[in-house]
């Protein structure tokens, strides 16, 4: 049987500021990085497909 999911902790002070800054300063992926990730994903899908 599965264990119950715990509540998400509330962040305060420095932790909350750090999380908010990270959420506002997201660096988008380049097209090359995105292609590499998708190629790796496709390779994994091929290996796991029946």
PDB file of N, CA, C, O and CB in Angstrom:
ATOM      1  N   UNK A   1       0.847  -1.174   0.000  1.00  0.00           N
ATOM      2  CA  UNK A   1       0.000   0.000   0.000  1.00  0.00           C
ATOM      3  C   UNK A   1       0.898   1.245   0.000  1.00  0.00           C
ATOM      4  O   UNK A   1       1.959   1.249   0.625  1.00  0.00           O
ATOM      5  CB  UNK A   1      -0.967  -0.006   1.229  1.00  0.00           C
ATOM      6  N   UNK A   2       0.478   2.275  -0.687  1.00  0.00           N
ATOM      7  CA  UNK A   2       1.279   3.492  -0.806  1.00  0.00           C
ATOM      8  C   UNK A   2       1.259   4.290   0.493  1.00  0.00           C
ATOM      9  O   UNK A   2       0.289   4.272   1.250  1.00  0.00           O
ATOM     10  CB  UNK A   2       0.768   4.357  -1.963  1.00  0.00           C
ATOM     11  N   UNK A   3       2.358   4.985   0.719  1.00  0.00           N
ATOM     12  CA  UNK A   3       2.450   5.859   1.894  1.00  0.00           C
ATOM     13  C   UNK A   3       1.756   7.176   1.589  1.00  0.00           C
ATOM     14  O   UNK A   3       1.751   7.618   0.441  1.00  0.00           O
ATOM     15  CB  UNK A   3       3.933   6.102   2.302  1.00  0.00           C
ATOM     16  N   UNK A   4       1.170   7.810   2.599  1.00  0.00           N
ATOM     17  CA  UNK A   4       0.525   9.104   2.354  1.00  0.00           C
ATOM     18  C   UNK A   4       1.569  10.167   1.981  1.00  0.00           C
ATOM     19  O   UNK A   4       2.708  10.123   2.446  1.00  0.00           O
ATOM     20  CB  UNK A   4      -0.276   9.553   3.603  1.00  0.00           C
ATOM     21  N   UNK A   5       1.165  11.111   1.145  1.00  0.00           N
ATOM     22  CA  UNK A   5       2.055  12.184   0.714  1.00  0.00           C
ATOM     23  C   UNK A   5       2.089  13.262   1.788  1.00  0.00           C
ATOM     24  O   UNK A   5       1.046  13.704   2.270  1.00  0.00           O
ATOM     25  CB  UNK A   5       1.600  12.775  -0.650  1.00  0.00           C
ATOM     26  N   UNK A   6       3.297  13.682   2.159  1.00  0.00           N
ATOM     27  CA  UNK A   6       3.453  14.717   3.175  1.00  0.00           C
ATOM     28  C   UNK A   6       3.133  16.085   2.578  1.00  0.00           C
ATOM     29  O   UNK A   6       3.216  16.276   1.365  1.00  0.00           O
ATOM     30  CB  UNK A   6       4.883  14.701   3.757  1.00  0.00           C
ATOM     31  N   UNK A   7       2.769  17.027   3.434  1.00  0.00           N
ATOM     32  CA  UNK A   7       2.505  18.381   2.978  1.00  0.00           C
ATOM     33  C   UNK A   7       3.797  19.039   2.512  1.00  0.00           C
ATOM     34  O   UNK A   7       4.878  18.737   3.018  1.00  0.00           O
ATOM     35  CB  UNK A   7       1.849  19.209   4.090  1.00  0.00           C
ATOM     36  N   UNK A   8       3.674  19.932   1.553  1.00  0.00           N
ATOM     37  CA  UNK A   8       4.828  20.681   1.075  1.00  0.00           C
ATOM     38  C   UNK A   8       5.216  21.696   2.143  1.00  0.00           C
ATOM     39  O   UNK A   8       4.361  22.438   2.626  1.00  0.00           O
ATOM     40  CB  UNK A   8       4.524  21.383  -0.286  1.00  0.00           C
ATOM     41  N   UNK A   9       6.493  21.742   2.518  1.00  0.00           N
ATOM     42  CA  UNK A   9       6.894  22.692   3.552  1.00  0.00           C
ATOM     43  C   UNK A   9       6.811  24.139   3.056  1.00  0.00           C
ATOM     44  O   UNK A   9       6.982  24.411   1.868  1.00  0.00           O
ATOM     45  CB  UNK A   9       8.311  22.383   4.023  1.00  0.00           C
ATOM     46  N   UNK A  10       6.549  25.047   3.975  1.00  0.00           N
ATOM     47  CA  UNK A  10       6.492  26.468   3.665  1.00  0.00           C
ATOM     48  C   UNK A  10       7.908  27.025   3.771  1.00  0.00           C
ATOM     49  O   UNK A  10       8.624  26.744   4.733  1.00  0.00           O
ATOM     50  CB  UNK A  10       5.505  27.226   4.621  1.00  0.00           C
ATOM     51  N   UNK A  11       8.304  27.817   2.773  1.00  0.00           N
ATOM     52  CA  UNK A  11       9.645  28.392   2.773  1.00  0.00           C
ATOM     53  C   UNK A  11       9.613  29.799   3.351  1.00  0.00           C
ATOM     54  O   UNK A  11       8.674  30.558   3.110  1.00  0.00           O
ATOM     55  CB  UNK A  11      10.230  28.409   1.349  1.00  0.00           C
ATOM     56  N   UNK A  12      10.642  30.141   4.115  1.00  0.00           N
ATOM     57  CA  UNK A  12      10.750  31.453   4.740  1.00  0.00           C
ATOM     58  C   UNK A  12      12.116  32.063   4.440  1.00  0.00           C
ATOM     59  O   UNK A  12      13.048  31.353   4.064  1.00  0.00           O
ATOM     60  CB  UNK A  12      10.526  31.351   6.264  1.00  0.00           C
ATOM     61  N   UNK A  13      12.229  33.352   4.602  1.00  0.00           N
ATOM     62  CA  UNK A  13      13.477  34.110   4.557  1.00  0.00           C
ATOM     63  C   UNK A  13      14.316  33.829   3.311  1.00  0.00           C
ATOM     64  O   UNK A  13      13.833  33.964   2.187  1.00  0.00           O
ATOM     65  CB  UNK A  13      14.291  33.809   5.780  1.00  0.00           C
ATOM     66  N   UNK A  14      15.571  33.438   3.516  1.00  0.00           N
ATOM     67  CA  UNK A  14      16.512  33.264   2.409  1.00  0.00           C
ATOM     68  C   UNK A  14      16.060  32.191   1.432  1.00  0.00           C
ATOM     69  O   UNK A  14      16.214  32.350   0.221  1.00  0.00           O
ATOM     70  CB  UNK A  14      17.884  32.918   2.942  1.00  0.00           C
ATOM     71  N   UNK A  15      15.505  31.103   1.946  1.00  0.00           N
ATOM     72  CA  UNK A  15      15.046  30.025   1.072  1.00  0.00           C
ATOM     73  C   UNK A  15      13.936  30.518   0.138  1.00  0.00           C
ATOM     74  O   UNK A  15      13.941  30.202  -1.052  1.00  0.00           O
ATOM     75  CB  UNK A  15      14.548  28.830   1.911  1.00  0.00           C
ATOM     76  N   UNK A  16      12.997  31.281   0.667  1.00  0.00           N
ATOM     77  CA  UNK A  16      11.887  31.795  -0.139  1.00  0.00           C
ATOM     78  C   UNK A  16      12.405  32.781  -1.182  1.00  0.00           C
ATOM     79  O   UNK A  16      11.966  32.749  -2.332  1.00  0.00           O
ATOM     80  CB  UNK A  16      10.825  32.472   0.759  1.00  0.00           C
ATOM     81  N   UNK A  17      13.323  33.647  -0.799  1.00  0.00           N
ATOM     82  CA  UNK A  17      13.888  34.615  -1.744  1.00  0.00           C
ATOM     83  C   UNK A  17      14.657  33.901  -2.855  1.00  0.00           C
ATOM     84  O   UNK A  17      14.548  34.273  -4.024  1.00  0.00           O
ATOM     85  CB  UNK A  17      14.812  35.609  -1.010  1.00  0.00           C
ATOM     86  N   UNK A  18      15.429  32.886  -2.497  1.00  0.00           N
ATOM     87  CA  UNK A  18      16.216  32.142  -3.476  1.00  0.00           C
ATOM     88  C   UNK A  18      15.296  31.440  -4.480  1.00  0.00           C
ATOM     89  O   UNK A  18      15.572  31.441  -5.679  1.00  0.00           O
ATOM     90  CB  UNK A  18      17.125  31.114  -2.768  1.00  0.00           C
ATOM     91  N   UNK A  19      14.211  30.846  -3.995  1.00  0.00           N
ATOM     92  CA  UNK A  19      13.264  30.170  -4.878  1.00  0.00           C
ATOM     93  C   UNK A  19      12.583  31.168  -5.810  1.00  0.00           C
ATOM     94  O   UNK A  19      12.426  30.897  -7.000  1.00  0.00           O
ATOM     95  CB  UNK A  19      12.214  29.411  -4.057  1.00  0.00           C
ATOM     96  N   UNK A  20      12.183  32.307  -5.281  1.00  0.00           N
ATOM     97  CA  UNK A  20      11.524  33.315  -6.102  1.00  0.00           C
ATOM     98  C   UNK A  20      12.469  33.865  -7.176  1.00  0.00           C
ATOM     99  O   UNK A  20      12.060  34.064  -8.320  1.00  0.00           O
ATOM    100  CB  UNK A  20      11.006  34.455  -5.221  1.00  0.00           C
ATOM    101  N   UNK A  21      13.722  34.106  -6.810  1.00  0.00           N
ATOM    102  CA  UNK A  21      14.704  34.597  -7.784  1.00  0.00           C
ATOM    103  C   UNK A  21      14.929  33.559  -8.885  1.00  0.00           C
ATOM    104  O   UNK A  21      15.017  33.909 -10.062  1.00  0.00           O
ATOM    105  CB  UNK A  21      16.043  34.934  -7.083  1.00  0.00           C
ATOM    106  N   UNK A  22      15.023  32.284  -8.502  1.00  0.00           N
ATOM    107  CA  UNK A  22      15.223  31.226  -9.489  1.00  0.00           C
ATOM    108  C   UNK A  22      14.026  31.138 -10.428  1.00  0.00           C
ATOM    109  O   UNK A  22      14.199  30.884 -11.620  1.00  0.00           O
ATOM    110  CB  UNK A  22      15.455  29.875  -8.794  1.00  0.00           C
ATOM    111  N   UNK A  23      12.822  31.342  -9.917  1.00  0.00           N
ATOM    112  CA  UNK A  23      11.618  31.274 -10.746  1.00  0.00           C
ATOM    113  C   UNK A  23      11.541  32.442 -11.729  1.00  0.00           C
ATOM    114  O   UNK A  23      11.002  32.291 -12.825  1.00  0.00           O
ATOM    115  CB  UNK A  23      10.373  31.256  -9.864  1.00  0.00           C
ATOM    116  N   UNK A  24      12.067  33.586 -11.350  1.00  0.00           N
ATOM    117  CA  UNK A  24      12.015  34.767 -12.217  1.00  0.00           C
ATOM    118  C   UNK A  24      13.175  34.839 -13.199  1.00  0.00           C
ATOM    119  O   UNK A  24      13.086  35.562 -14.192  1.00  0.00           O
ATOM    120  CB  UNK A  24      11.999  36.014 -11.378  1.00  0.00           C
ATOM    121  N   UNK A  25      14.257  34.112 -12.953  1.00  0.00           N
ATOM    122  CA  UNK A  25      15.449  34.186 -13.802  1.00  0.00           C
ATOM    123  C   UNK A  25      15.720  32.869 -14.511  1.00  0.00           C
ATOM    124  O   UNK A  25      16.829  32.339 -14.447  1.00  0.00           O
ATOM    125  CB  UNK A  25      16.662  34.582 -12.973  1.00  0.00           C
ATOM    126  N   UNK A  26      14.714  32.346 -15.181  1.00  0.00           N
ATOM    127  CA  UNK A  26      14.851  31.085 -15.897  1.00  0.00           C
ATOM    128  C   UNK A  26      15.576  31.354 -17.221  1.00  0.00           C
ATOM    129  O   UNK A  26      15.212  32.263 -17.967  1.00  0.00           O
ATOM    130  CB  UNK A  26      13.452  30.419 -16.141  1.00  0.00           C
ATOM    131  N   UNK A  27      16.600  30.553 -17.496  1.00  0.00           N
ATOM    132  CA  UNK A  27      17.347  30.684 -18.743  1.00  0.00           C
ATOM    133  C   UNK A  27      16.798  29.664 -19.733  1.00  0.00           C
ATOM    134  O   UNK A  27      16.839  28.463 -19.463  1.00  0.00           O
ATOM    135  CB  UNK A  27      18.885  30.481 -18.514  1.00  0.00           C
ATOM    136  N   UNK A  28      16.283  30.120 -20.876  1.00  0.00           N
ATOM    137  CA  UNK A  28      15.718  29.176 -21.845  1.00  0.00           C
ATOM    138  C   UNK A  28      16.808  28.331 -22.495  1.00  0.00           C
ATOM    139  O   UNK A  28      17.962  28.746 -22.593  1.00  0.00           O
ATOM    140  CB  UNK A  28      14.927  29.926 -22.923  1.00  0.00           C
ATOM    141  N   UNK A  29      16.417  27.135 -22.938  1.00  0.00           N
ATOM    142  CA  UNK A  29      17.343  26.244 -23.617  1.00  0.00           C
ATOM    143  C   UNK A  29      17.593  26.732 -25.038  1.00  0.00           C
ATOM    144  O   UNK A  29      16.721  27.321 -25.677  1.00  0.00           O
ATOM    145  CB  UNK A  29      16.802  24.805 -23.627  1.00  0.00           C
ATOM    146  N   UNK A  30      18.812  26.469 -25.516  1.00  0.00           N
ATOM    147  CA  UNK A  30      19.091  26.753 -26.919  1.00  0.00           C
ATOM    148  C   UNK A  30      18.488  25.631 -27.754  1.00  0.00           C
ATOM    149  O   UNK A  30      18.151  24.567 -27.235  1.00  0.00           O
ATOM    150  CB  UNK A  30      20.630  26.893 -27.182  1.00  0.00           C
ATOM    151  N   UNK A  31      18.357  25.883 -29.053  1.00  0.00           N
ATOM    152  CA  UNK A  31      17.801  24.849 -29.946  1.00  0.00           C
ATOM    153  C   UNK A  31      18.685  23.611 -29.944  1.00  0.00           C
ATOM    154  O   UNK A  31      18.181  22.490 -30.005  1.00  0.00           O
ATOM    155  CB  UNK A  31      17.654  25.391 -31.389  1.00  0.00           C
ATOM    156  N   UNK A  32      20.003  23.802 -29.872  1.00  0.00           N
ATOM    157  CA  UNK A  32      20.927  22.667 -29.859  1.00  0.00           C
ATOM    158  C   UNK A  32      20.740  21.812 -28.605  1.00  0.00           C
ATOM    159  O   UNK A  32      20.711  20.585 -28.690  1.00  0.00           O
ATOM    160  CB  UNK A  32      22.375  23.161 -29.946  1.00  0.00           C
ATOM    161  N   UNK A  33      20.614  22.456 -27.447  1.00  0.00           N
ATOM    162  CA  UNK A  33      20.400  21.731 -26.194  1.00  0.00           C
ATOM    163  C   UNK A  33      19.077  20.963 -26.238  1.00  0.00           C
ATOM    164  O   UNK A  33      18.996  19.815 -25.802  1.00  0.00           O
ATOM    165  CB  UNK A  33      20.414  22.705 -24.996  1.00  0.00           C
ATOM    166  N   UNK A  34      18.056  21.611 -26.764  1.00  0.00           N
ATOM    167  CA  UNK A  34      16.731  20.980 -26.856  1.00  0.00           C
ATOM    168  C   UNK A  34      16.788  19.739 -27.760  1.00  0.00           C
ATOM    169  O   UNK A  34      16.186  18.714 -27.440  1.00  0.00           O
ATOM    170  CB  UNK A  34      15.681  21.994 -27.398  1.00  0.00           C
ATOM    171  N   UNK A  35      17.510  19.829 -28.889  1.00  0.00           N
ATOM    172  CA  UNK A  35      17.638  18.699 -29.806  1.00  0.00           C
ATOM    173  C   UNK A  35      18.382  17.542 -29.140  1.00  0.00           C
ATOM    174  O   UNK A  35      17.999  16.384 -29.304  1.00  0.00           O
ATOM    175  CB  UNK A  35      18.365  19.130 -31.090  1.00  0.00           C
ATOM    176  N   UNK A  36      19.451  17.851 -28.386  1.00  0.00           N
ATOM    177  CA  UNK A  36      20.203  16.809 -27.688  1.00  0.00           C
ATOM    178  C   UNK A  36      19.325  16.086 -26.665  1.00  0.00           C
ATOM    179  O   UNK A  36      19.377  14.862 -26.549  1.00  0.00           O
ATOM    180  CB  UNK A  36      21.431  17.413 -26.996  1.00  0.00           C
ATOM    181  N   UNK A  37      18.534  16.839 -25.939  1.00  0.00           N
ATOM    182  CA  UNK A  37      17.651  16.258 -24.923  1.00  0.00           C
ATOM    183  C   UNK A  37      16.602  15.366 -25.587  1.00  0.00           C
ATOM    184  O   UNK A  37      16.333  14.260 -25.119  1.00  0.00           O
ATOM    185  CB  UNK A  37      16.964  17.372 -24.091  1.00  0.00           C
ATOM    186  N   UNK A  38      16.012  15.854 -26.679  1.00  0.00           N
ATOM    187  CA  UNK A  38      14.990  15.065 -27.359  1.00  0.00           C
ATOM    188  C   UNK A  38      15.582  13.805 -27.987  1.00  0.00           C
ATOM    189  O   UNK A  38      14.920  12.767 -28.012  1.00  0.00           O
ATOM    190  CB  UNK A  38      14.301  15.907 -28.429  1.00  0.00           C
ATOM    191  N   UNK A  39      16.818  13.875 -28.495  1.00  0.00           N
ATOM    192  CA  UNK A  39      17.467  12.693 -29.050  1.00  0.00           C
ATOM    193  C   UNK A  39      17.691  11.651 -27.952  1.00  0.00           C
ATOM    194  O   UNK A  39      17.437  10.465 -28.162  1.00  0.00           O
ATOM    195  CB  UNK A  39      18.807  13.073 -29.720  1.00  0.00           C
ATOM    196  N   UNK A  40      18.163  12.087 -26.791  1.00  0.00           N
ATOM    197  CA  UNK A  40      18.372  11.164 -25.674  1.00  0.00           C
ATOM    198  C   UNK A  40      17.039  10.558 -25.236  1.00  0.00           C
ATOM    199  O   UNK A  40      16.971   9.369 -24.923  1.00  0.00           O
ATOM    200  CB  UNK A  40      19.051  11.889 -24.486  1.00  0.00           C
ATOM    201  N   UNK A  41      15.992  11.361 -25.215  1.00  0.00           N
ATOM    202  CA  UNK A  41      14.667  10.877 -24.837  1.00  0.00           C
ATOM    203  C   UNK A  41      14.171   9.831 -25.825  1.00  0.00           C
ATOM    204  O   UNK A  41      13.632   8.799 -25.426  1.00  0.00           O
ATOM    205  CB  UNK A  41      13.674  12.041 -24.755  1.00  0.00           C
ATOM    206  N   UNK A  42      14.352  10.099 -27.115  1.00  0.00           N
ATOM    207  CA  UNK A  42      13.920   9.133 -28.145  1.00  0.00           C
ATOM    208  C   UNK A  42      14.692   7.825 -28.027  1.00  0.00           C
ATOM    209  O   UNK A  42      14.123   6.748 -28.208  1.00  0.00           O
ATOM    210  CB  UNK A  42      14.110   9.724 -29.558  1.00  0.00           C
ATOM    211  N   UNK A  43      16.002   7.916 -27.719  1.00  0.00           N
ATOM    212  CA  UNK A  43      16.808   6.709 -27.537  1.00  0.00           C
ATOM    213  C   UNK A  43      16.292   5.875 -26.377  1.00  0.00           C
ATOM    214  O   UNK A  43      16.215   4.650 -26.475  1.00  0.00           O
ATOM    215  CB  UNK A  43      18.273   7.076 -27.306  1.00  0.00           C
ATOM    216  N   UNK A  44      15.942   6.526 -25.287  1.00  0.00           N
ATOM    217  CA  UNK A  44      15.411   5.811 -24.122  1.00  0.00           C
ATOM    218  C   UNK A  44      14.066   5.176 -24.456  1.00  0.00           C
ATOM    219  O   UNK A  44      13.800   4.041 -24.061  1.00  0.00           O
ATOM    220  CB  UNK A  44      15.268   6.764 -22.916  1.00  0.00           C
ATOM    221  N   UNK A  45      13.220   5.901 -25.179  1.00  0.00           N
ATOM    222  CA  UNK A  45      11.912   5.352 -25.567  1.00  0.00           C
ATOM    223  C   UNK A  45      12.083   4.096 -26.422  1.00  0.00           C
ATOM    224  O   UNK A  45      11.345   3.124 -26.258  1.00  0.00           O
ATOM    225  CB  UNK A  45      11.087   6.410 -26.338  1.00  0.00           C
ATOM    226  N   UNK A  46      13.064   4.120 -27.339  1.00  0.00           N
ATOM    227  CA  UNK A  46      13.301   2.963 -28.195  1.00  0.00           C
ATOM    228  C   UNK A  46      13.749   1.761 -27.377  1.00  0.00           C
ATOM    229  O   UNK A  46      13.330   0.635 -27.645  1.00  0.00           O
ATOM    230  CB  UNK A  46      14.345   3.292 -29.259  1.00  0.00           C
ATOM    231  N   UNK A  47      14.605   1.995 -26.374  1.00  0.00           N
ATOM    232  CA  UNK A  47      15.090   0.913 -25.536  1.00  0.00           C
ATOM    233  C   UNK A  47      13.985   0.306 -24.667  1.00  0.00           C
ATOM    234  O   UNK A  47      14.005  -0.887 -24.367  1.00  0.00           O
ATOM    235  CB  UNK A  47      16.215   1.411 -24.661  1.00  0.00           C
ATOM    236  N   UNK A  48      13.039   1.127 -24.275  1.00  0.00           N
ATOM    237  CA  UNK A  48      11.994   0.669 -23.343  1.00  0.00           C
ATOM    238  C   UNK A  48      10.741   0.158 -24.062  1.00  0.00           C
ATOM    239  O   UNK A  48       9.877  -0.454 -23.434  1.00  0.00           O
ATOM    240  CB  UNK A  48      11.608   1.804 -22.403  1.00  0.00           C
ATOM    241  N   UNK A  49      10.639   0.397 -25.342  1.00  0.00           N
ATOM    242  CA  UNK A  49       9.459  -0.044 -26.084  1.00  0.00           C
ATOM    243  C   UNK A  49       9.471  -1.563 -26.233  1.00  0.00           C
ATOM    244  O   UNK A  49      10.529  -2.152 -26.455  1.00  0.00           O
ATOM    245  CB  UNK A  49       9.401   0.635 -27.474  1.00  0.00           C
ATOM    246  N   UNK A  50       8.317  -2.198 -26.115  1.00  0.00           N
ATOM    247  CA  UNK A  50       8.249  -3.657 -26.270  1.00  0.00           C
ATOM    248  C   UNK A  50       8.440  -4.109 -27.704  1.00  0.00           C
ATOM    249  O   UNK A  50       8.407  -5.307 -27.983  1.00  0.00           O
ATOM    250  CB  UNK A  50       6.929  -4.168 -25.762  1.00  0.00           C
TER     251      UNK A  50
END
